[in-house]
Amino acid sequence: MPKPDAEVIPEGVLENLRSELRRGSLILAVLGSLHEEQYGYTLRKSLAAAGVEMEESGLYPMLRRLEAQGLLTSVRREEDRREKRFYTLSPAGKAALAILTKDWWTLDQSLDRILGPEPGHGSAEPLPQRRRNPSSKA
């Protein structure tokens, strides 16, 4: 398959598409990382360690929005002589995460059928470091 030529895409379009693609994935990554209580800085570091980079300017508004939607709970307390807000999933957040994870796997499997194997890999090869859907029978 020839390498795509990004120069033919109008200026700003690719960046907007990537942003839209990433937005929903970031919400799922944040929810999936808050099974245990974390404050913003440690959450950001754990996301980065998993390969999900997120700017503070996006993370903190997202945490406040998810809390306002009832998906997270938070408590303020002092740690290391600093006041910090610690976040964790609420019962509604746990339910939403379970549903969204199932939706993600369904969409992922559909996109695999539409887009084919990962570029550079033959169809007989498994995708590297790819977790299987725990609910799939395959």
C-alpha positions as CSV (number, residue, x, y, z in Angstrom):
1,M,0.0,0.0,0.0
2,P,1.5,3.4,-0.9
3,K,2.2,5.9,1.8
4,P,-0.6,8.4,2.2
5,D,0.3,12.0,1.1
6,A,-0.8,14.3,3.9
7,E,0.0,17.3,1.7
8,V,-3.1,16.8,-0.4
9,I,-5.4,17.3,2.7
10,P,-6.5,20.9,3.1
11,E,-4.7,22.8,5.9
12,G,-6.2,22.1,9.3
13,V,-8.5,19.3,8.2
14,L,-6.2,16.4,9.3
15,E,-5.6,18.0,12.7
16,N,-9.3,18.5,13.3
17,L,-10.0,14.9,12.3
18,R,-7.3,13.5,14.6
19,S,-8.7,15.7,17.4
20,E,-12.2,14.3,16.9
21,L,-10.9,10.7,16.7
22,R,-8.9,11.2,19.9
23,R,-11.6,13.0,22.0
24,G,-13.8,10.0,22.7
25,S,-10.8,7.7,23.2
26,L,-9.4,10.0,25.9
27,I,-12.6,9.9,27.9
28,L,-12.5,6.1,27.8
29,A,-8.8,6.1,28.9
30,V,-9.5,8.5,31.8
31,L,-12.5,6.5,33.0
32,G,-10.5,3.3,32.6
33,S,-7.7,4.7,34.7
34,L,-9.8,5.7,37.7
35,H,-10.7,2.4,39.2
36,E,-8.4,3.5,42.0
37,E,-8.2,7.0,43.4
38,Q,-5.8,9.4,41.7
39,Y,-5.2,13.1,41.5
40,G,-4.7,14.9,38.2
41,Y,-0.9,14.8,38.1
42,T,-0.6,11.0,38.8
43,L,-3.4,10.3,36.4
44,R,-1.7,12.3,33.7
45,K,1.6,10.4,34.4
46,S,-0.2,7.0,34.3
47,L,-1.9,7.8,31.1
48,A,1.4,8.9,29.5
49,A,3.1,5.6,30.7
50,A,0.3,3.8,28.8
51,G,1.1,5.8,25.7
52,V,-1.8,8.3,26.1
53,E,-0.4,11.8,26.2
54,M,-2.8,14.4,27.5
55,E,-2.2,18.1,28.3
56,E,-3.2,19.5,31.6
57,S,-5.3,22.0,29.8
58,G,-7.5,19.2,28.5
59,L,-7.4,16.8,31.5
60,Y,-8.6,19.1,34.3
61,P,-11.7,20.4,32.4
62,M,-12.5,16.8,31.4
63,L,-12.3,15.6,35.0
64,R,-14.6,18.5,36.1
65,R,-17.0,17.7,33.3
66,L,-17.1,13.9,34.1
67,E,-17.6,14.8,37.8
68,A,-20.5,17.2,36.9
69,Q,-22.0,14.3,34.9
70,G,-21.9,12.1,37.9
71,L,-19.3,9.7,36.5
72,L,-16.6,10.6,39.0
73,T,-16.4,11.5,42.6
74,S,-13.7,13.6,44.1
75,V,-12.3,14.6,47.5
76,R,-9.9,17.3,48.5
77,R,-7.2,16.6,51.0
78,E,-3.7,17.6,51.8
79,E,-0.8,15.4,50.7
80,D,2.8,16.4,50.8
81,R,1.7,19.7,52.3
82,R,-0.4,20.6,49.3
83,E,-4.2,20.5,48.8
84,K,-5.0,18.0,46.1
85,R,-8.3,16.8,44.5
86,F,-8.4,13.0,44.2
87,Y,-10.8,11.4,41.7
88,T,-12.3,8.0,41.4
89,L,-15.2,6.4,39.5
90,S,-18.6,6.7,40.9
91,P,-21.1,3.8,40.6
92,A,-22.5,5.5,37.5
93,G,-18.9,5.9,36.2
94,K,-18.3,2.2,36.7
95,A,-21.5,1.4,34.8
96,A,-20.7,3.9,32.0
97,L,-17.2,2.4,31.7
98,A,-18.5,-1.1,31.3
99,I,-21.0,0.0,28.6
100,L,-18.5,2.2,26.8
101,T,-15.9,-0.5,26.8
102,K,-18.3,-3.0,25.2
103,D,-19.2,-0.3,22.7
104,W,-15.5,0.3,22.0
105,W,-14.8,-3.4,21.3
106,T,-17.8,-3.6,19.0
107,L,-16.6,-0.5,17.0
108,D,-13.0,-1.8,17.0
109,Q,-14.1,-5.1,15.5
110,S,-16.2,-3.4,12.9
111,L,-13.4,-1.0,12.0
112,D,-11.0,-4.0,11.6
113,R,-13.5,-5.6,9.1
114,I,-13.8,-2.3,7.2
115,L,-10.1,-1.2,7.3
116,G,-8.4,-4.6,7.2
117,P,-5.3,-5.5,9.0
118,E,-2.9,-3.0,10.5
119,P,-0.7,-1.6,7.7
120,G,2.5,-3.6,7.3
121,H,1.0,-6.7,8.7
122,G,-0.3,-9.6,6.7
123,S,-3.9,-10.7,7.4
124,A,-2.7,-14.0,8.9
125,E,-0.5,-12.2,11.5
126,P,-2.0,-11.2,14.8
127,L,-1.9,-7.5,15.5
128,P,1.1,-6.8,17.9
129,Q,0.3,-6.0,21.5
130,R,-3.4,-6.1,20.9
131,R,-5.6,-7.1,23.7
132,R,-8.5,-9.3,22.7
133,N,-12.0,-8.3,23.7
134,P,-12.5,-10.3,26.9
135,S,-16.2,-10.9,26.0
136,S,-15.4,-12.3,22.5
137,K,-15.5,-16.0,21.9
138,A,-12.4,-16.0,19.5
